[in-house]
Amino acid sequence: MSVKNKTLSGICPFHNEKTSSFVIYPDEGKFHCFGCGEHGSYADFLIKTGVAADFKEAIKELHNIAGVPYGNDKKHNNNKKIALLFKDALKKNKSAMEYIKKRGISESSIEKFMLGYGVPTRELREGVPENLFSNRIIFPIIMGKEMYGFTGRSIDGTLPKYKNSPGLNKNKLLYGLFPQSVKSWGFIILVEGYIDAIMMHQYGFDNTAGVMGSSLSNEQIDLIKGYPVVLAFDGDKAGQEAAKKAAKDLLKMGVHAKIAELPDKKDPADIIAEGDDMASIIDNAIPAVEFLLKMAAD
């Protein structure tokens, strides 16, 4: 397989071809062949290639590949046990801790979000599962009191930038969403990334949740319906386009929304780490309709 941007490409296993038309999208957990049209999730791939007989068996096999125990009833408890192993590995790894500190993340935030580190295979210790997250910062996907899986972020330039644990459907979750905090504030702030969400909590806005780099989905909107939303997406062109789409979807679903206007090429984590006034940016958020009109005029 060859790596390009955020995708992997190679010869399709489903039909004979000489040039690569088979593409894997690691961030989305999907594949698509532009030659024969075969497509689907990682689980679909295992089923279609005969590795697994059905969806349940495919998910179990994906957990085996990732080194994450499988079991519906004990899933969240197992995740928490694994998270503790990852967290212990982080504390023992100097370069991983330097990366965390460089991003401005405090010890208390490491504990709150149970951040961890996926040790390279050669460094595995007894009791730490072999995993797909080698040399990656581990973000347990926490929402409320539950932990739904893991995402590993590369810290050495290895692609893809992010890897997810098998069966993790990020479109139905919001990273760092604590409903009681949202209720106390009376509104929710949505940011794009994991570190953005962590830094916002660290700054004092514990009513923040991350959409985890994906487009805001209808399922995610359903999780927060009933509360006004402030979008604090990245200040670059991609972030503003994502905010534009999210604003339209929020309005369409009857959610009152405002847009916090971030400086160009800055994200919430940058602003907080640099000591700038993120609170004022949130306070000065403009109504979604006004934002959309400004975008249309540009």
C-alpha positions as CSV (number, residue, x, y, z in Angstrom):
1,M,0.0,0.0,0.0
2,S,1.2,3.5,-0.7
3,V,0.4,6.5,1.5
4,K,-0.9,9.8,0.1
5,N,-2.3,12.6,2.3
6,K,-4.7,10.8,4.7
7,T,-5.3,7.7,2.5
8,L,-3.7,4.4,1.6
9,S,-4.0,3.0,-1.9
10,G,-3.1,-0.3,-3.6
11,I,-4.3,-3.1,-5.8
12,C,-7.9,-4.1,-5.3
13,P,-8.4,-7.6,-3.8
14,F,-11.9,-7.9,-5.4
15,H,-11.0,-7.7,-9.1
16,N,-8.0,-8.0,-11.4
17,E,-6.2,-4.8,-12.1
18,K,-2.7,-3.5,-12.9
19,T,-3.1,0.0,-11.5
20,S,-4.1,0.9,-8.0
21,S,-7.7,1.9,-7.6
22,F,-8.4,0.6,-4.1
23,V,-8.3,3.3,-1.5
24,I,-8.5,3.0,2.3
25,Y,-9.6,6.0,4.5
26,P,-8.1,5.3,7.9
27,D,-9.6,8.3,9.7
28,E,-13.1,7.1,8.6
29,G,-12.5,3.4,8.9
30,K,-13.7,2.8,5.3
31,F,-12.5,1.5,1.9
32,H,-13.6,2.1,-1.7
33,C,-12.5,0.7,-5.0
34,F,-12.8,3.1,-7.9
35,G,-12.4,0.3,-10.3
36,C,-15.1,-2.2,-9.4
37,G,-17.1,-0.1,-6.9
38,E,-16.7,-2.3,-3.8
39,H,-16.8,-0.2,-0.7
40,G,-17.7,-0.3,3.0
41,S,-16.3,-0.4,6.5
42,Y,-13.4,-2.4,7.8
43,A,-15.9,-4.9,9.1
44,D,-17.4,-5.1,5.6
45,F,-14.0,-5.8,4.2
46,L,-13.4,-8.7,6.5
47,I,-16.8,-10.2,5.6
48,K,-16.4,-9.7,1.8
49,T,-12.9,-11.2,1.9
50,G,-14.1,-14.3,3.8
51,V,-12.1,-13.5,7.0
52,A,-15.3,-13.2,9.0
53,A,-18.7,-14.8,8.5
54,D,-20.8,-11.9,9.8
55,F,-20.7,-8.5,11.3
56,K,-20.3,-9.7,14.9
57,E,-17.4,-11.9,14.0
58,A,-15.8,-9.1,12.0
59,I,-15.9,-6.7,14.9
60,K,-14.4,-9.4,17.1
61,E,-11.6,-9.9,14.6
62,L,-10.9,-6.2,14.4
63,H,-10.6,-6.1,18.2
64,N,-8.1,-8.9,18.1
65,I,-6.1,-7.1,15.4
66,A,-6.0,-3.9,17.6
67,G,-5.3,-5.8,20.8
68,V,-8.5,-4.4,22.4
69,P,-10.6,-7.0,24.3
70,Y,-14.0,-7.7,22.8
71,G,-17.1,-8.1,24.8
72,N,-20.4,-6.1,24.8
73,D,-21.2,-6.4,28.5
74,K,-17.8,-5.5,29.7
75,K,-16.7,-3.2,26.9
76,H,-16.5,0.1,28.9
77,N,-14.9,-1.6,31.9
78,N,-12.3,-3.2,29.6
79,N,-11.7,0.1,27.9
80,K,-11.0,1.8,31.3
81,K,-8.6,-1.0,32.3
82,I,-6.7,-0.6,29.0
83,A,-6.7,3.2,29.4
84,L,-4.9,2.9,32.7
85,L,-2.2,0.8,31.0
86,F,-1.8,3.4,28.3
87,K,-1.7,6.2,30.9
88,D,1.0,4.4,32.9
89,A,3.0,4.0,29.7
90,L,2.7,7.8,29.0
91,K,4.1,8.7,32.4
92,K,7.1,6.5,31.7
93,N,7.9,7.8,28.3
94,K,9.9,11.1,28.2
95,S,9.3,12.0,24.5
96,A,5.6,11.4,24.8
97,M,5.4,13.5,28.0
98,E,7.4,16.3,26.3
99,Y,4.9,16.3,23.5
100,I,2.0,16.6,25.9
101,K,3.7,19.4,27.9
102,K,4.7,21.3,24.7
103,R,1.0,21.4,23.8
104,G,0.3,23.0,27.2
105,I,-1.6,20.1,28.7
106,S,-1.5,20.0,32.5
107,E,-1.1,17.0,34.8
108,S,-4.7,17.5,35.9
109,S,-5.9,17.3,32.3
110,I,-3.9,14.1,31.7
111,E,-5.8,12.6,34.7
112,K,-9.2,13.9,33.7
113,F,-9.0,12.7,30.1
114,M,-6.9,9.7,30.9
115,L,-4.4,10.4,28.2
116,G,-2.0,7.7,27.4
117,Y,0.8,6.4,25.1
118,G,1.0,3.4,22.8
119,V,4.4,1.9,23.3
120,P,6.2,0.5,20.3
121,T,6.0,-3.3,20.1
122,R,9.6,-3.8,21.1
123,E,9.0,-1.9,24.3
124,L,5.9,-3.8,25.4
125,R,5.7,-4.8,29.0
126,E,3.8,-7.7,30.5
127,G,0.1,-6.8,30.8
128,V,0.1,-4.1,28.1
129,P,-1.8,-5.3,25.1
130,E,0.0,-5.2,21.7
131,N,-1.9,-2.6,19.7
132,L,-2.3,-0.5,16.6
133,F,-1.3,2.6,18.5
134,S,2.5,2.2,18.5
135,N,4.2,5.5,19.3
136,R,1.0,7.5,19.5
137,I,-0.6,9.6,22.1
138,I,-3.8,7.8,23.2
139,F,-7.1,9.7,23.6
140,P,-9.7,7.6,25.3
141,I,-13.1,8.6,23.8
142,I,-14.9,9.8,27.0
143,M,-18.4,11.0,27.0
144,G,-20.1,11.4,30.3
145,K,-19.1,8.5,32.5
146,E,-18.5,6.1,29.7
147,M,-15.5,5.3,27.6
148,Y,-16.3,4.1,24.1
149,G,-12.8,3.4,22.6
150,F,-9.5,5.0,21.7
151,T,-7.9,7.2,19.1
152,G,-4.2,7.3,18.7
153,R,-2.4,10.4,17.3
154,S,1.0,10.1,15.6
155,I,3.8,12.1,17.2
156,D,6.5,11.1,14.8
157,G,4.9,12.0,11.5
158,T,3.7,8.5,10.8
159,L,0.6,8.4,8.6
160,P,-2.3,8.2,9.1
161,K,-2.2,11.0,11.6
162,Y,-5.0,9.3,13.6
163,K,-6.0,5.7,14.2
164,N,-9.2,4.6,15.9
165,S,-10.0,1.4,17.8
166,P,-12.3,-1.1,15.9
167,G,-16.0,-0.4,15.9
168,L,-15.6,3.2,17.1
169,N,-18.3,5.3,15.5
170,K,-17.1,8.9,16.1
171,N,-20.1,10.3,14.2
172,K,-22.3,9.3,17.1
173,L,-20.1,10.7,19.9
174,L,-18.8,14.0,21.1
175,Y,-15.3,13.9,22.8
176,G,-15.3,15.2,26.3
177,L,-19.0,15.8,26.5
178,F,-20.1,16.1,30.2
179,P,-23.9,16.6,30.2
180,Q,-23.9,18.0,33.8
181,S,-21.4,20.7,32.9
182,V,-23.4,21.7,29.8
183,K,-26.5,21.9,31.9
184,S,-24.8,24.1,34.4
185,W,-23.5,26.5,31.8
186,G,-26.8,26.4,29.8
187,F,-24.9,26.1,26.5
188,I,-22.3,24.0,24.8
189,I,-19.1,24.9,22.9
190,L,-18.1,22.7,20.0
191,V,-14.5,22.5,18.8
192,E,-12.8,20.4,16.2
193,G,-10.0,18.5,17.9
194,Y,-9.2,16.5,20.9
195,I,-6.5,18.9,22.2
196,D,-8.8,21.8,21.5
197,A,-11.4,20.2,23.8
198,I,-8.9,19.4,26.5
199,M,-7.4,22.9,26.5
200,M,-10.9,24.5,26.7
201,H,-11.7,22.4,29.7
202,Q,-8.4,23.3,31.2
203,Y,-9.1,27.0,30.6
204,G,-12.4,26.6,32.5
205,F,-14.9,25.9,29.7
206,D,-15.9,22.4,30.8
207,N,-19.0,22.7,28.7
208,T,-16.9,22.0,25.6
209,A,-16.9,18.9,23.4
210,G,-15.0,17.9,20.3
211,V,-16.4,16.7,17.0
212,M,-13.1,14.8,16.6
213,G,-12.1,16.3,13.2
214,S,-15.2,15.1,11.4
215,S,-18.1,17.1,10.0
216,L,-20.7,17.7,12.7
217,S,-23.2,14.9,12.1
218,N,-27.0,14.8,12.8
219,E,-26.4,12.1,15.4
220,Q,-24.0,14.4,17.2
221,I,-26.5,17.3,17.0
222,D,-29.1,15.0,18.5
223,L,-26.9,14.6,21.6
224,I,-27.0,18.3,22.4
225,K,-30.4,19.3,21.2
226,G,-32.1,21.6,23.7
227,Y,-29.0,23.7,24.3
228,P,-27.6,26.7,22.4
229,V,-24.4,25.9,20.6
230,V,-21.3,28.1,20.1
231,L,-19.0,26.7,17.3
232,A,-15.3,27.5,17.9
233,F,-13.8,25.8,14.9
234,D,-10.3,26.5,13.6
235,G,-9.7,29.9,12.0
236,D,-8.3,28.5,8.8
237,K,-10.3,28.1,5.5
238,A,-11.1,24.4,6.2
239,G,-12.3,25.2,9.7
240,Q,-14.5,28.0,8.5
241,E,-16.0,25.8,5.8
242,A,-16.7,23.2,8.4
243,A,-18.3,25.9,10.6
244,K,-20.4,27.0,7.7
245,K,-21.8,23.5,7.1
246,A,-22.3,22.9,10.8
247,A,-24.1,26.2,11.2
248,K,-26.5,25.3,8.4
249,D,-27.2,21.8,9.9
250,L,-27.7,23.2,13.4
251,L,-30.2,25.8,12.1
252,K,-32.0,23.1,10.0
253,M,-32.4,21.0,13.1
254,G,-33.8,23.9,15.1
255,V,-30.7,24.5,17.3
256,H,-29.8,28.1,18.3
257,A,-26.2,28.6,17.2
258,K,-23.5,31.2,17.3
259,I,-20.0,31.2,15.7
260,A,-16.9,32.2,17.6
261,E,-14.6,33.9,15.1
262,L,-11.0,32.7,15.7
263,P,-7.9,34.4,14.3
264,D,-6.7,33.1,10.9
265,K,-4.8,29.8,11.1
266,K,-5.4,29.5,14.9
267,D,-7.3,26.9,16.8
268,P,-8.6,27.1,20.4
269,A,-5.6,25.2,21.7
270,D,-3.2,27.6,20.1
271,I,-5.0,30.6,21.5
272,I,-5.1,29.3,25.0
273,A,-1.5,28.1,25.0
274,E,-0.4,31.5,23.8
275,G,-2.2,33.2,26.6
276,D,-4.8,35.0,24.5
277,D,-8.3,35.8,25.7
278,M,-10.4,32.9,24.6
279,A,-13.3,34.0,26.9
280,S,-13.7,37.2,24.9
281,I,-13.8,35.3,21.6
282,I,-16.6,33.1,23.0
283,D,-18.4,36.1,24.5
284,N,-18.3,37.9,21.1
285,A,-19.6,34.9,19.1
286,I,-22.0,36.1,16.3
287,P,-25.4,34.5,15.4
288,A,-25.1,31.7,12.8
289,V,-27.3,33.6,10.3
290,E,-24.9,36.6,10.5
291,F,-21.9,34.3,10.0
292,L,-23.5,32.6,7.0
293,L,-24.3,36.0,5.4
294,K,-20.7,37.1,6.0
295,M,-19.4,33.9,4.4
296,A,-21.7,34.4,1.4
297,A,-20.4,37.9,0.9
298,D,-16.7,37.0,0.9
